[in-house]
Amino acid sequence: MSVSISYDSDRRLTISGIRCDCGLDHRLPTQDIYVGSGIVKHTPAYIRKRGLGTRCVLVADRNTWPLAGKALAENLASEGFSVIRCVIARDGVMDPDERACGEVLLSIQPETEFLVAVGSGSITDTTRINAMRCGLPFVSVGTAPSMDGYTSVVAPLLLRSVKIHRAGVCPEIIVCDTQILRTAPPDMVCSGVGDVLGKYIAKADWMIGSIINGETYCDVCGDIVTGAIKKLLQNIDAIRSRSEEGIQILIEALLLSGMTIMIIGNTRAVASVEHNIAHYWEMMQLLHSHHPPAHGASVGVATLLAWPMYTRFAGEDLSKLDLDAIKAKRISRAQREAWMLKAFEEEAAQNIMRDNPDDFLIWEEQKRRIRTAQENQQKIRDAIALLPPYEDILAAMSKLGALLTPAECGIDTKLLSLSMRCAKDYRSRYTLFKLIAECGLEDEYFCGYPI
C-alpha cells in the first residue's frame, strides 16, 4: 500500500503511486486540481492547457458573482473566450433544485463547449448535472471550503423538495484560490470541517460493512481520508483564524476526501449514516418550507449524535443475543413499508424503497449477519477503536464555533427522533445503525428518541 500526494510548480495537486491489493479497480484522478494563493487569474490558461475550447456558460449566484464570477467572466472575455453569464438570483440561499437546473440548461447553446461553475456545493452540483446531461466538460472555481463535492461524480439535488442523487461528472479543472476561500463566512468554514470530521464515522461503517457483508475495504482510500482529517485536527487554530495556511489545509482535506470517490468510483469512504441523518433533516425541512443550515454543519452535528452509538456498541456482548426473540420481533414487509411512508413521507419513501430493494431482508439473511457479527465481534471493536476520543471532535467543533446540537440546526424533538430511527433506511449502504437494528437492539439504543 502506497500513495504520494504533491504539488507541481503550477500548484497542481497530484496523487500518484497508488499501490493497493484490496481488489478494487483504482483509477488515478486525471483532473487538473489547482490549490494556491491568487491563482484564479490563471484560469484561462488552465482551460487552454486542457483544451476545453473557448465558448462557455459561466454559472454563479448572487453571492458568488460579485465575489469571483464577474472578475472571472471579464478575465475570460479579455483572453478571447466567449462567455454566456448565468447568474441564478434568489432571495436567500440558492438551492440545487429543478428551477436552478433549468436556468442553467436554458443558458446552454448548441455552440457551448464547456461550463464554468463559480461557487461551492449548490452551484457546483447544478452545473455538474447539466454537464452530464449535455455531454459537456466543466470547470469548478471554488468559493468556499464548505464541502467535499468539488471532486464528486454524484450530484445531490432537490426535486419537488425531495433530496435525490443523480449521476454527474467530475470537473475537468478545479481551481481553489485560497485568497477567495478565506473570505468565506465562518459558518461555511465550519461546514467544511463538519463534513470532514464525519468521515471518521464513514470509515468505521465501511470497515463494519467489510466484516459483515464482505465489502471490499480499500486501505489506500481509508488512509488518504484519515491522514487528511488528522492534519485538519492538528490545525484547528489556523482554520479558525481563516489564515491562508489553515484554509489550504481544510480545502486539501475536502479535495483529498473527494478524490477517493474518483479513485474507487463511489462515496463509500466519505459518507455513511452521518450523511443519512443530515440528508433526512434537509429533506424534511425543505418539504415543510424551512431552509436547513449548510450541509456540512448538519453532518457535523449528526456525527456528534452518532459517535456515542459506536463507542457503546464496542462494549456489547453479542453472544447474549436471543435469536428467537429477535425473529419474533421482526416486522413484516407491509409494516416496513408503512414505517417508510411515516418516516419519509410519500414521494421520498417510494423513491428510497425503489432504489434500495435489498433493505427488505429475509430472516435467513438477517440471521447470517447476526451470526457474522457474533463471530467477528473483536474485529468490529477494533474498527470502532480507530475512532479518536469523542471529546477531541467536540472540542474542535466548539473551538470553531460550529453548530453542536440538533436544535441549533432547527431540528425539533420529533424530527430528531425520526432521523435517528430512519437513518439506517435511507440507503442500502451498510452502517452500524443497520447492525444495531438487525441485532434487535434498536429500541434499547434509541430509547432516548421515542416515536
KOLBA-279580 format. One record per residue (C-alpha): residue number from 1; residue in one letter; x, y, z. Coordinates in nm, 3 decimals. Layout:
FIMAR:NUM:a:X:Y:Z
...
END
This chain:
FIMAR:1:m:0.000:0.000:0.000
FIMAR:2:s:0.144:0.335:-0.104
FIMAR:3:v:0.034:0.676:-0.228
FIMAR:4:s:0.211:1.004:-0.297
FIMAR:5:i:0.047:1.349:-0.275
FIMAR:6:s:0.232:1.651:-0.411
FIMAR:7:y:0.210:1.986:-0.596
FIMAR:8:d:0.392:2.085:-0.914
FIMAR:9:s:0.524:2.434:-0.999
FIMAR:10:d:0.177:2.543:-1.119
FIMAR:11:r:0.020:2.446:-0.785
FIMAR:12:r:-0.144:2.143:-0.944
FIMAR:13:l:-0.231:1.879:-0.685
FIMAR:14:t:-0.150:1.525:-0.787
FIMAR:15:i:-0.193:1.179:-0.639
FIMAR:16:s:0.046:0.918:-0.771
FIMAR:17:g:0.197:0.583:-0.692
FIMAR:18:i:-0.121:0.414:-0.574
FIMAR:19:r:-0.031:0.056:-0.488
FIMAR:20:c:-0.301:-0.145:-0.317
FIMAR:21:d:-0.402:-0.508:-0.315
FIMAR:22:c:-0.759:-0.455:-0.193
FIMAR:23:g:-0.902:-0.580:-0.524
FIMAR:24:l:-1.099:-0.271:-0.620
FIMAR:25:d:-1.039:-0.103:-0.955
FIMAR:26:h:-0.830:0.203:-0.870
FIMAR:27:r:-0.824:0.493:-1.111
FIMAR:28:l:-0.578:0.774:-1.072
FIMAR:29:p:-0.757:1.109:-1.099
FIMAR:30:t:-0.687:1.275:-1.433
FIMAR:31:q:-0.843:1.608:-1.345
FIMAR:32:d:-0.638:1.924:-1.308
FIMAR:33:i:-0.678:2.040:-0.947
FIMAR:34:y:-0.509:2.367:-0.853
FIMAR:35:v:-0.478:2.498:-0.497
FIMAR:36:g:-0.291:2.816:-0.410
FIMAR:37:s:-0.295:3.187:-0.339
FIMAR:38:g:-0.405:3.424:-0.615
FIMAR:39:i:-0.435:3.153:-0.879
FIMAR:40:v:-0.786:3.225:-1.008
FIMAR:41:k:-0.638:3.472:-1.258
FIMAR:42:h:-0.468:3.178:-1.428
FIMAR:43:t:-0.797:3.002:-1.502
FIMAR:44:p:-0.797:3.096:-1.875
FIMAR:45:a:-0.452:2.941:-1.908
FIMAR:46:y:-0.564:2.627:-1.726
FIMAR:47:i:-0.858:2.595:-1.966
FIMAR:48:r:-0.640:2.639:-2.274
FIMAR:49:k:-0.392:2.385:-2.139
FIMAR:50:r:-0.677:2.136:-2.101
FIMAR:51:g:-0.811:2.216:-2.448
FIMAR:52:l:-1.173:2.266:-2.348
FIMAR:53:g:-1.250:2.526:-2.615
FIMAR:54:t:-1.339:2.894:-2.598
FIMAR:55:r:-1.721:2.910:-2.572
FIMAR:56:c:-1.867:2.863:-2.226
FIMAR:57:v:-2.157:2.926:-1.990
FIMAR:58:l:-2.044:3.066:-1.655
FIMAR:59:v:-2.276:2.978:-1.366
FIMAR:60:a:-2.283:3.179:-1.043
FIMAR:61:d:-2.536:3.310:-0.792
FIMAR:62:r:-2.598:3.649:-0.639
FIMAR:63:n:-2.325:3.589:-0.381
FIMAR:64:t:-2.052:3.431:-0.590
FIMAR:65:w:-2.098:3.661:-0.890
FIMAR:66:p:-1.957:3.971:-0.717
FIMAR:67:l:-1.708:3.762:-0.519
FIMAR:68:a:-1.538:3.594:-0.813
FIMAR:69:g:-1.775:3.539:-1.106
FIMAR:70:k:-1.775:3.889:-1.253
FIMAR:71:a:-1.396:3.924:-1.249
FIMAR:72:l:-1.351:3.575:-1.394
FIMAR:73:a:-1.603:3.642:-1.673
FIMAR:74:e:-1.419:3.962:-1.762
FIMAR:75:n:-1.083:3.783:-1.744
FIMAR:76:l:-1.205:3.508:-1.975
FIMAR:77:a:-1.350:3.759:-2.221
FIMAR:78:s:-1.025:3.957:-2.229
FIMAR:79:e:-0.843:3.633:-2.312
FIMAR:80:g:-1.064:3.565:-2.614
FIMAR:81:f:-1.330:3.341:-2.459
FIMAR:82:s:-1.700:3.379:-2.537
FIMAR:83:v:-1.889:3.380:-2.207
FIMAR:84:i:-2.264:3.346:-2.150
FIMAR:85:r:-2.343:3.452:-1.795
FIMAR:86:c:-2.599:3.254:-1.596
FIMAR:87:v:-2.637:3.427:-1.260
FIMAR:88:i:-2.902:3.249:-1.054
FIMAR:89:a:-3.075:3.514:-0.845
FIMAR:90:r:-3.268:3.411:-0.536
FIMAR:91:d:-3.394:3.582:-0.225
FIMAR:92:g:-3.187:3.400:0.033
FIMAR:93:v:-2.998:3.077:-0.030
FIMAR:94:m:-2.995:2.920:-0.375
FIMAR:95:d:-3.094:2.552:-0.384
FIMAR:96:p:-2.984:2.298:-0.649
FIMAR:97:d:-3.343:2.231:-0.750
FIMAR:98:e:-3.528:2.180:-1.076
FIMAR:99:r:-3.565:2.554:-1.128
FIMAR:100:a:-3.193:2.624:-1.091
FIMAR:101:c:-3.102:2.328:-1.310
FIMAR:102:g:-3.345:2.455:-1.572
FIMAR:103:e:-3.192:2.803:-1.571
FIMAR:104:v:-2.851:2.657:-1.650
FIMAR:105:l:-2.991:2.424:-1.913
FIMAR:106:l:-3.165:2.707:-2.095
FIMAR:107:s:-2.844:2.912:-2.093
FIMAR:108:i:-2.656:2.641:-2.282
FIMAR:109:q:-2.639:2.697:-2.656
FIMAR:110:p:-2.562:2.448:-2.938
FIMAR:111:e:-2.216:2.603:-2.969
FIMAR:112:t:-2.136:2.585:-2.596
FIMAR:113:e:-1.816:2.384:-2.542
FIMAR:114:f:-1.784:2.382:-2.163
FIMAR:115:l:-1.937:2.515:-1.842
FIMAR:116:v:-1.780:2.707:-1.555
FIMAR:117:a:-1.921:2.683:-1.202
FIMAR:118:v:-1.828:2.965:-0.966
FIMAR:119:g:-1.943:2.867:-0.618
FIMAR:120:s:-1.948:2.580:-0.374
FIMAR:121:g:-2.199:2.295:-0.331
FIMAR:122:s:-2.523:2.413:-0.488
FIMAR:123:i:-2.365:2.588:-0.786
FIMAR:124:t:-2.122:2.302:-0.849
FIMAR:125:d:-2.393:2.033:-0.840
FIMAR:126:t:-2.635:2.235:-1.052
FIMAR:127:t:-2.361:2.274:-1.311
FIMAR:128:r:-2.248:1.913:-1.272
FIMAR:129:i:-2.584:1.762:-1.365
FIMAR:130:n:-2.615:1.985:-1.669
FIMAR:131:a:-2.262:1.897:-1.779
FIMAR:132:m:-2.354:1.528:-1.752
FIMAR:133:r:-2.684:1.556:-1.938
FIMAR:134:c:-2.541:1.777:-2.214
FIMAR:135:g:-2.216:1.584:-2.253
FIMAR:136:l:-2.002:1.887:-2.175
FIMAR:137:p:-1.689:1.923:-1.960
FIMAR:138:f:-1.695:2.177:-1.681
FIMAR:139:v:-1.462:2.386:-1.469
FIMAR:140:s:-1.520:2.440:-1.097
FIMAR:141:v:-1.393:2.758:-0.933
FIMAR:142:g:-1.445:2.710:-0.559
FIMAR:143:t:-1.555:2.999:-0.342
FIMAR:144:a:-1.586:2.829:-0.002
FIMAR:145:p:-1.415:2.536:0.177
FIMAR:146:s:-1.757:2.409:0.279
FIMAR:147:m:-1.794:2.059:0.129
FIMAR:148:d:-1.607:1.774:-0.040
FIMAR:149:g:-1.820:1.771:-0.354
FIMAR:150:y:-1.586:1.962:-0.583
FIMAR:151:t:-1.432:1.631:-0.691
FIMAR:152:s:-1.753:1.426:-0.680
FIMAR:153:v:-1.928:1.245:-0.964
FIMAR:154:v:-2.264:1.249:-0.786
FIMAR:155:a:-2.498:1.548:-0.772
FIMAR:156:p:-2.722:1.582:-0.463
FIMAR:157:l:-3.023:1.774:-0.592
FIMAR:158:l:-3.378:1.866:-0.495
FIMAR:159:l:-3.681:1.757:-0.694
FIMAR:160:r:-4.006:1.895:-0.556
FIMAR:161:s:-3.819:1.943:-0.225
FIMAR:162:v:-3.717:1.575:-0.212
FIMAR:163:k:-3.344:1.506:-0.182
FIMAR:164:i:-3.226:1.298:-0.478
FIMAR:165:h:-2.886:1.189:-0.606
FIMAR:166:r:-2.809:1.179:-0.976
FIMAR:167:a:-2.501:1.071:-1.166
FIMAR:168:g:-2.286:1.364:-1.271
FIMAR:169:v:-1.933:1.425:-1.388
FIMAR:170:c:-1.626:1.550:-1.210
FIMAR:171:p:-1.493:1.888:-1.325
FIMAR:172:e:-1.207:1.866:-1.571
FIMAR:173:i:-1.046:2.155:-1.384
FIMAR:174:i:-1.086:2.261:-1.021
FIMAR:175:v:-0.945:2.595:-0.909
FIMAR:176:c:-0.927:2.668:-0.536
FIMAR:177:d:-0.779:3.011:-0.473
FIMAR:178:t:-0.709:3.041:-0.101
FIMAR:179:q:-0.739:3.422:-0.118
FIMAR:180:i:-1.102:3.374:-0.221
FIMAR:181:l:-1.174:3.075:0.001
FIMAR:182:r:-1.059:3.253:0.317
FIMAR:183:t:-1.327:3.520:0.264
FIMAR:184:a:-1.599:3.258:0.307
FIMAR:185:p:-1.829:3.321:0.606
FIMAR:186:p:-1.732:3.140:0.928
FIMAR:187:d:-2.037:2.913:0.906
FIMAR:188:m:-1.918:2.781:0.568
FIMAR:189:v:-1.574:2.709:0.712
FIMAR:190:c:-1.743:2.524:0.999
FIMAR:191:s:-1.949:2.336:0.743
FIMAR:192:g:-1.634:2.216:0.570
FIMAR:193:v:-1.484:2.099:0.897
FIMAR:194:g:-1.807:1.917:0.990
FIMAR:195:d:-1.809:1.741:0.654
FIMAR:196:v:-1.450:1.624:0.707
FIMAR:197:l:-1.498:1.505:1.065
FIMAR:198:g:-1.796:1.292:0.964
FIMAR:199:k:-1.560:1.077:0.760
FIMAR:200:y:-1.440:0.905:1.076
FIMAR:201:i:-1.789:0.753:1.104
FIMAR:202:a:-1.792:0.671:0.732
FIMAR:203:k:-1.463:0.483:0.767
FIMAR:204:a:-1.590:0.284:1.067
FIMAR:205:d:-1.906:0.188:0.878
FIMAR:206:w:-1.706:0.084:0.571
FIMAR:207:m:-1.493:-0.144:0.786
FIMAR:208:i:-1.805:-0.287:0.955
FIMAR:209:g:-1.960:-0.344:0.612
FIMAR:210:s:-1.647:-0.533:0.516
FIMAR:211:i:-1.671:-0.752:0.825
FIMAR:212:i:-2.045:-0.829:0.798
FIMAR:213:n:-2.105:-0.837:0.424
FIMAR:214:g:-1.763:-0.893:0.272
FIMAR:215:e:-1.744:-0.546:0.121
FIMAR:216:t:-1.403:-0.465:-0.018
FIMAR:217:y:-1.233:-0.210:0.205
FIMAR:218:c:-0.956:-0.002:0.047
FIMAR:219:d:-0.671:0.081:0.284
FIMAR:220:v:-0.535:0.347:0.047
FIMAR:221:c:-0.859:0.544:0.040
FIMAR:222:g:-0.909:0.494:0.412
FIMAR:223:d:-0.560:0.623:0.483
FIMAR:224:i:-0.598:0.922:0.249
FIMAR:225:v:-0.910:1.030:0.435
FIMAR:226:t:-0.772:0.959:0.782
FIMAR:227:g:-0.448:1.147:0.709
FIMAR:228:a:-0.643:1.449:0.587
FIMAR:229:i:-0.864:1.451:0.899
FIMAR:230:k:-0.569:1.422:1.137
FIMAR:231:k:-0.392:1.713:0.970
FIMAR:232:l:-0.710:1.919:0.997
FIMAR:233:l:-0.749:1.844:1.368
FIMAR:234:q:-0.388:1.948:1.428
FIMAR:235:n:-0.452:2.288:1.268
FIMAR:236:i:-0.790:2.395:1.407
FIMAR:237:d:-0.650:2.729:1.529
FIMAR:238:a:-0.521:2.817:1.183
FIMAR:239:i:-0.854:2.718:1.029
FIMAR:240:r:-1.046:2.920:1.288
FIMAR:241:s:-0.842:3.230:1.205
FIMAR:242:r:-0.905:3.166:0.835
FIMAR:243:s:-0.540:3.211:0.752
FIMAR:244:e:-0.440:3.103:0.404
FIMAR:245:e:-0.242:2.817:0.555
FIMAR:246:g:-0.540:2.698:0.758
FIMAR:247:i:-0.784:2.730:0.470
FIMAR:248:q:-0.544:2.539:0.243
FIMAR:249:i:-0.533:2.255:0.496
FIMAR:250:l:-0.914:2.249:0.509
FIMAR:251:i:-0.966:2.255:0.132
FIMAR:252:e:-0.698:1.988:0.088
FIMAR:253:a:-0.884:1.765:0.333
FIMAR:254:l:-1.205:1.817:0.140
FIMAR:255:l:-1.042:1.765:-0.200
FIMAR:256:l:-0.848:1.458:-0.094
FIMAR:257:s:-1.161:1.305:0.056
FIMAR:258:g:-1.344:1.375:-0.266
FIMAR:259:m:-1.063:1.228:-0.472
FIMAR:260:t:-1.124:0.890:-0.312
FIMAR:261:i:-1.459:0.896:-0.493
FIMAR:262:m:-1.273:0.917:-0.823
FIMAR:263:i:-1.021:0.652:-0.720
FIMAR:264:i:-1.278:0.381:-0.640
FIMAR:265:g:-1.583:0.522:-0.820
FIMAR:266:n:-1.818:0.563:-0.522
FIMAR:267:t:-1.864:0.762:-0.200
FIMAR:268:r:-1.811:0.476:0.047
FIMAR:269:a:-1.501:0.636:0.200
FIMAR:270:v:-1.664:0.971:0.270
FIMAR:271:a:-2.033:0.930:0.351
FIMAR:272:s:-2.240:0.698:0.565
FIMAR:273:v:-2.500:0.718:0.841
FIMAR:274:e:-2.392:1.069:0.949
FIMAR:275:h:-2.475:1.190:0.597
FIMAR:276:n:-2.802:0.995:0.601
FIMAR:277:i:-2.912:1.186:0.910
FIMAR:278:a:-2.812:1.519:0.758
FIMAR:279:h:-2.985:1.443:0.427
FIMAR:280:y:-3.300:1.347:0.615
FIMAR:281:w:-3.303:1.671:0.812
FIMAR:282:e:-3.251:1.875:0.498
FIMAR:283:m:-3.519:1.689:0.306
FIMAR:284:m:-3.780:1.720:0.580
FIMAR:285:q:-3.703:2.086:0.645
FIMAR:286:l:-3.739:2.172:0.279
FIMAR:287:l:-4.060:1.970:0.246
FIMAR:288:h:-4.205:2.186:0.521
FIMAR:289:s:-4.071:2.516:0.384
FIMAR:290:h:-3.785:2.558:0.630
FIMAR:291:h:-3.439:2.620:0.490
FIMAR:292:p:-3.173:2.397:0.651
FIMAR:293:p:-2.825:2.507:0.753
FIMAR:294:a:-2.525:2.423:0.534
FIMAR:295:h:-2.497:2.051:0.467
FIMAR:296:g:-2.160:2.010:0.638
FIMAR:297:a:-2.295:2.178:0.951
FIMAR:298:s:-2.569:1.917:0.972
FIMAR:299:v:-2.315:1.641:0.906
FIMAR:300:g:-2.103:1.769:1.194
FIMAR:301:v:-2.395:1.765:1.437
FIMAR:302:a:-2.508:1.423:1.312
FIMAR:303:t:-2.154:1.295:1.368
FIMAR:304:l:-2.170:1.404:1.731
FIMAR:305:l:-2.505:1.226:1.768
FIMAR:306:a:-2.389:0.902:1.608
FIMAR:307:w:-2.049:0.878:1.776
FIMAR:308:p:-2.169:0.752:2.120
FIMAR:309:m:-2.357:0.466:1.950
FIMAR:310:y:-2.027:0.332:1.818
FIMAR:311:t:-1.839:0.352:2.145
FIMAR:312:r:-2.133:0.189:2.322
FIMAR:313:f:-2.155:-0.094:2.068
FIMAR:314:a:-1.786:-0.171:2.122
FIMAR:315:g:-1.883:-0.280:2.473
FIMAR:316:e:-2.168:-0.511:2.367
FIMAR:317:d:-2.157:-0.883:2.428
FIMAR:318:l:-2.327:-1.014:2.116
FIMAR:319:s:-2.305:-1.372:2.238
FIMAR:320:k:-2.602:-1.298:2.463
FIMAR:321:l:-2.835:-1.215:2.174
FIMAR:322:d:-3.154:-1.425:2.167
FIMAR:323:l:-3.217:-1.505:1.800
FIMAR:324:d:-3.564:-1.647:1.866
FIMAR:325:a:-3.666:-1.324:2.038
FIMAR:326:i:-3.517:-1.116:1.757
FIMAR:327:k:-3.706:-1.322:1.498
FIMAR:328:a:-4.032:-1.285:1.690
FIMAR:329:k:-3.998:-0.905:1.685
FIMAR:330:r:-3.933:-0.883:1.310
FIMAR:331:i:-4.171:-0.660:1.123
FIMAR:332:s:-4.339:-0.767:0.801
FIMAR:333:r:-4.273:-0.610:0.463
FIMAR:334:a:-4.607:-0.429:0.487
FIMAR:335:q:-4.514:-0.291:0.829
FIMAR:336:r:-4.178:-0.172:0.699
FIMAR:337:e:-4.345:-0.001:0.403
FIMAR:338:a:-4.584:0.172:0.644
FIMAR:339:w:-4.285:0.283:0.854
FIMAR:340:m:-4.107:0.421:0.549
FIMAR:341:l:-4.415:0.621:0.449
FIMAR:342:k:-4.442:0.760:0.801
FIMAR:343:a:-4.074:0.848:0.827
FIMAR:344:f:-4.003:0.982:0.479
FIMAR:345:e:-4.349:1.078:0.351
FIMAR:346:e:-4.496:0.954:0.026
FIMAR:347:e:-4.270:1.065:-0.257
FIMAR:348:a:-3.938:1.025:-0.079
FIMAR:349:a:-4.040:0.689:0.073
FIMAR:350:q:-4.139:0.545:-0.263
FIMAR:351:n:-3.814:0.663:-0.421
FIMAR:352:i:-3.599:0.519:-0.142
FIMAR:353:m:-3.775:0.183:-0.139
FIMAR:354:r:-3.748:0.156:-0.516
FIMAR:355:d:-3.377:0.240:-0.511
FIMAR:356:n:-3.292:0.011:-0.216
FIMAR:357:p:-3.478:-0.319:-0.262
FIMAR:358:d:-3.209:-0.512:-0.072
FIMAR:359:d:-3.319:-0.350:0.253
FIMAR:360:f:-3.620:-0.583:0.271
FIMAR:361:l:-3.430:-0.861:0.447
FIMAR:362:i:-3.550:-1.217:0.477
FIMAR:363:w:-3.486:-1.378:0.816
FIMAR:364:e:-3.211:-1.606:0.688
FIMAR:365:e:-3.007:-1.307:0.573
FIMAR:366:q:-3.065:-1.120:0.897
FIMAR:367:k:-2.960:-1.429:1.095
FIMAR:368:r:-2.644:-1.463:0.884
FIMAR:369:r:-2.549:-1.103:0.962
FIMAR:370:i:-2.608:-1.155:1.334
FIMAR:371:r:-2.401:-1.472:1.336
FIMAR:372:t:-2.124:-1.300:1.143
FIMAR:373:a:-2.121:-1.014:1.393
FIMAR:374:q:-2.105:-1.258:1.683
FIMAR:375:e:-1.814:-1.446:1.526
FIMAR:376:n:-1.627:-1.125:1.446
FIMAR:377:q:-1.707:-0.909:1.744
FIMAR:378:q:-1.342:-0.831:1.817
FIMAR:379:k:-1.287:-0.711:1.460
FIMAR:380:i:-1.584:-0.477:1.499
FIMAR:381:r:-1.440:-0.349:1.826
FIMAR:382:d:-1.104:-0.294:1.659
FIMAR:383:a:-1.267:-0.091:1.381
FIMAR:384:i:-1.451:0.126:1.633
FIMAR:385:a:-1.132:0.166:1.838
FIMAR:386:l:-0.980:0.357:1.546
FIMAR:387:l:-1.215:0.646:1.622
FIMAR:388:p:-1.039:0.920:1.820
FIMAR:389:p:-1.191:1.028:2.152
FIMAR:390:y:-1.532:1.190:2.114
FIMAR:391:e:-1.406:1.477:2.330
FIMAR:392:d:-1.145:1.567:2.066
FIMAR:393:i:-1.410:1.606:1.798
FIMAR:394:l:-1.639:1.806:2.026
FIMAR:395:a:-1.351:2.032:2.133
FIMAR:396:a:-1.250:2.104:1.772
FIMAR:397:m:-1.604:2.195:1.671
FIMAR:398:s:-1.654:2.404:1.985
FIMAR:399:k:-1.332:2.596:1.921
FIMAR:400:l:-1.452:2.680:1.571
FIMAR:401:g:-1.789:2.799:1.695
FIMAR:402:a:-1.966:2.532:1.488
FIMAR:403:l:-2.323:2.419:1.545
FIMAR:404:l:-2.325:2.146:1.809
FIMAR:405:t:-2.687:2.045:1.866
FIMAR:406:p:-2.988:1.946:1.652
FIMAR:407:a:-3.181:2.242:1.795
FIMAR:408:e:-2.919:2.478:1.650
FIMAR:409:c:-2.989:2.315:1.312
FIMAR:410:g:-3.360:2.383:1.350
FIMAR:411:i:-3.443:2.020:1.432
FIMAR:412:d:-3.728:1.965:1.677
FIMAR:413:t:-3.766:1.662:1.904
FIMAR:414:k:-4.000:1.471:1.673
FIMAR:415:l:-3.782:1.517:1.366
FIMAR:416:l:-3.472:1.426:1.565
FIMAR:417:s:-3.628:1.101:1.688
FIMAR:418:l:-3.741:1.005:1.339
FIMAR:419:s:-3.399:1.083:1.193
FIMAR:420:m:-3.213:0.863:1.440
FIMAR:421:r:-3.455:0.577:1.379
FIMAR:422:c:-3.470:0.601:1.000
FIMAR:423:a:-3.107:0.689:0.922
FIMAR:424:k:-3.044:0.318:0.861
FIMAR:425:d:-3.322:0.313:0.598
FIMAR:426:y:-3.204:0.597:0.374
FIMAR:427:r:-2.994:0.365:0.156
FIMAR:428:s:-2.869:0.005:0.143
FIMAR:429:r:-2.510:0.100:0.231
FIMAR:430:y:-2.422:-0.091:0.547
FIMAR:431:t:-2.384:0.100:0.872
FIMAR:432:l:-2.359:0.026:1.242
FIMAR:433:f:-2.715:0.157:1.272
FIMAR:434:k:-2.830:-0.129:1.047
FIMAR:435:l:-2.638:-0.380:1.257
FIMAR:436:i:-2.791:-0.242:1.577
FIMAR:437:a:-3.140:-0.290:1.431
FIMAR:438:e:-3.063:-0.634:1.289
FIMAR:439:c:-2.939:-0.745:1.632
FIMAR:440:g:-3.270:-0.642:1.785
FIMAR:441:l:-3.108:-0.362:1.985
FIMAR:442:e:-3.272:-0.061:1.821
FIMAR:443:d:-3.523:0.013:2.097
FIMAR:444:e:-3.250:-0.018:2.358
FIMAR:445:y:-3.006:0.213:2.177
FIMAR:446:f:-3.261:0.468:2.064
FIMAR:447:c:-3.489:0.473:2.367
FIMAR:448:g:-3.399:0.840:2.406
FIMAR:449:y:-3.560:0.905:2.068
FIMAR:450:p:-3.925:0.798:2.108
FIMAR:451:i:-4.152:0.794:1.803
END
